[in-house]
Amino acid sequence: MGDCHYLDGNEKAEKMFSMALELVKLLGIEPERMHLEWVSSAEGGRFAQIATDFTKQIRRLGPSRLKKAA
């Protein structure tokens, strides 16, 4: 870690993601609905693929159980 040119931004992001993931689990939401990936600004194609793959994953999961309960 620490490879972010914004100094420790990626380390802070990972910590916040971990805390958010625990909250999601506590709420009964599938943790697969969250994703963290390190992508450089020079990796536009990779970013697009990650976004496409994650969108497919969310669609496979279907509507959130939380939405159904509301």
N, C-alpha and C positions, 0 to 999 in steps of 0.2 A: 504494500500500500504506500501511500504518500507520493505516488507518481503524478498526481494532479498538478498542473502548472498554477493552479489557484491555491497552492501550498497544501493545506490539509483538508480541502473541500471534499475529496472522495472519502476520507476517513470519517468526517462528520456525516456525510450522506449515508454511509454504511451503518453507522450507529443509529441514525434516525430511522433508517429502513428496518433495522432489527427491532427497534421499539414499536414501530408501526405494525410489523408482522405479528408481534406478540399481542397487540391490541386486536388485530383482525381475528386471530385465533380465539381470543377471549370472547369476542362477539359472535363466534360461531360461523364466521365467513371462511370459505376455503382459502388457505394460504396460496393456492395456485393462482389466485386472482391478483397477486402482487408479483412484481419481477424487478430485479435490479441488475443492470448490465453496464459495464464500463465500455464506452464507445468514444473514440476520438472524433473531433470535428472533421477530420480527413477521411472518415469511414462512412460516408453517406450511404453507400450500397449496403454495408453491414447493418447500419441503423434501420434502413428500410426493411431488411429481411427480419430483423429482430422484432420490429413493430408488426409486421405481417404475421409472423409466427405467434406472437403473443395475442394478437387479435383472434386468430384461429383457436387458440387455447381457450380464450374467454368464451367464444361462441360455443365450443364443445361443452363447456361447463353449464351453459344456459343461464337463465335468470338467477340472480342471487337468492338464496333462501331468505335473506333478510328482507328483500323486496316482497317476497310472497307473504311474509308475516305482517307486513304493514297494512 
